Amino acid sequence: MDSRLPQMVRDLHRFLFDAQRLVSQECFRLRDEGIDDLAGILVDFAADVHGGTGIWGSYERYNADLFGTPLPLTAEDDFPESLGGIHQERIRHLLWVVYQRLSNAAVHSPRDEDIHRLAEATCCFLNDKFANTSWSNARESKTSATQMTSFASDVPHGRVLAQSISWQAFLTSVTMTEKTCEVGMKGMLLHT
């Protein structure tokens, strides 16, 4: 694992602790353990996206195949599927998914202003941290990803991320199925 990642997690933890002042809703104020988990998840995400490991890319491809958009329920309609790197829309989606697992309160809307402010600030922070970080080649990136994945399974934030993404994929699937059925039922009623 890249030796810089643990320090990035600590730096992001301090940043997120201070950034909580930007939010107005209690559901976005986490205790210290929650901030630590969130910082770890966000650094793992950024390392994956920046290093081209493909974990997040697989998640977006799955969503695009199933729902027609890489970030269902959160991304703007014109979100380009080919967008690379650490991007605010990706972070907003991830925050919406993860906060629902880390907070004791429900996060009702992925378009919430507090999520937007946190995503914007976090995106700037992560892009700044990863701007001078590169894996010299694909092999080193894959090795780092393998180490990161084994590290993630040993720490709470890795498990929370995996559970959150799985849970969100299920929730999104149910929501999209309900909407499809609702639209289908309306169409049937109009044609009868």
N, C-alpha and C positions, 0 to 999 in steps of 0.2 A: 504494500500500500504506500502511496506517496506520503512521505513524512510530513508534508505541509498540511494535509487534511485535518488532523487533530487540532492544530493551531487555528485553522480557519473556522472550525466548529466553535472553539473558545471565543474567537473574535466575533463571530456571528451571534453567539449567545449574548455577549455584552451589547451588541448593536440592537438585537431584538428586544432585550430588556428595556433599553432606552426608547426604542420605537413604539413600545406599547403606549407611550404618552400620546401618540398620534391618533389613537382610536377612541371612539366614544362608547362603544358597546362592551359590556362585561365579557361576552363570549370570546372576545379577542385578547383578553388579559389572562395570561397563563401564569401558573406558579413556576418556580425555578426549574422543577423537573420537566415540566411541559415545554418550557423554553429550550431546555437542553435537548429534548427529543426533536423539537422543531428545527433547531439549528443543525443537528446531525442529519436529519432528513433532507434539508435544503442543500447542505454541502454535498451529500451523496448524489442528489439530483443534479447539481451543477457540475460535479465531477463527471457524471455519466454523459450529460449533454455536451459539455466542453470537450471531453476526451473521445467522444464518438463511440462509446461502449455499445449503445443501442438499446438499453433497457427502456428508457423513456420513449425512444423512437418506436419500439415495438408496441408500447401502450397506445401511442397516437395512431399507429397503423391499424391496430385492432379496433379502436374507436371509429376511425375513418371507414373501415370495411363494414362495421356493424351499424353505425349511426350516420355515416356520410359526412362526418366532421371529426377532426382529430381531438378536439376538446369540447365534448358535448355539454350543453347547458351553461358554459362559461365564456367561450370565445366569441368574438364578434363574427358576424356572418361572413365577412371578407377576410377571415384569418387564413393566410396562405399555408397550405400543408407543407410546403417546402421550406418554411422559415427555419433557419438554423440557429443554434446557439441558445444562450440563456436569455429568454425573452419574458417580458412582463406578463403576457397572456398565459404562458406556461406556468409561471410562478403563481399567478392568481388562481388558476385551476388547482394546482397542487395545494395552495393554502386553503382553498375551499374544502377540498377533500380531507386534508389532515386536521384542520381545526375542528371538524365534526367528530373526530376521534379523540382529540386531546382536550377539548373544552367540555365542561359539564353542561353547557347550554347549546342549543341548536343554532347553526349558522344557516339562516333561511335562504339567502340569495347569494349566488356567486358574483353578482354584480354590485354587491354592497360597497358603499364608499370606503368603509374601513379596510376591506380586503384590497380594494384598489390602491389605497395609500400604502398599505403594508407591502403589496406586490411591487409597487413602483420603487419604494425605498430599498427593499431587499434585492431587487433586480440590479439597481445601481451598485449596491454593496458587493454582490456576487460577481458582477462583470468587472468591477475594479479589482477584486481579489484574484480572479482567474485571468485577467488581462496579460499578466506576465508569466502565466503557468501554461506549459505545453508539454505534451508527451511527444518525444522525438519521433516516434513512429507508431504504426498500428500495433506492432507486437508489444511494445511497452504499454500502450493504452490497454490492450486486452489483458496483459498481466496485471496491471493496476486494477482493472475492473474485476478480475477474478479475486484478487486479494480484497478488494473493496466489498465484493459480494459475500465472501466468507466472513469478513469483519462485520458486515451488516447483519448477518444471521446470529452473531454473537452478542449484539447490543440491542437494547430496547428500541431505539429509533429505527433500526433496520426492519424489525418485526412490525412496528407500527406502520411504516411505509407500505410494506407488502400487504398487510391487512387492510389498510386504508384504500389502496388502489383496487384490491379485489372487491372490497365492500362497495366502493364507488362504481365499479364496473357493473356489479349486480344491481345497485340502485338505479343507475342510468338505464340499464336494460329494462327494468320493470317500468320506469317512468316512460321511456320511449314506447314500450309495448302498450301501455295504457293510452298514450296519446294516439298511437296508430289505431287502436281499437275504437277510441272515441271518434276519430275522424272517419273511420270505416262505418261506424254506426250512423253518424250524421249523413254520410253519403247514401247509405241504404234507405234512411228515412226520407231523404229528398227524392229518391227515385221510386218510391212506392206510391 
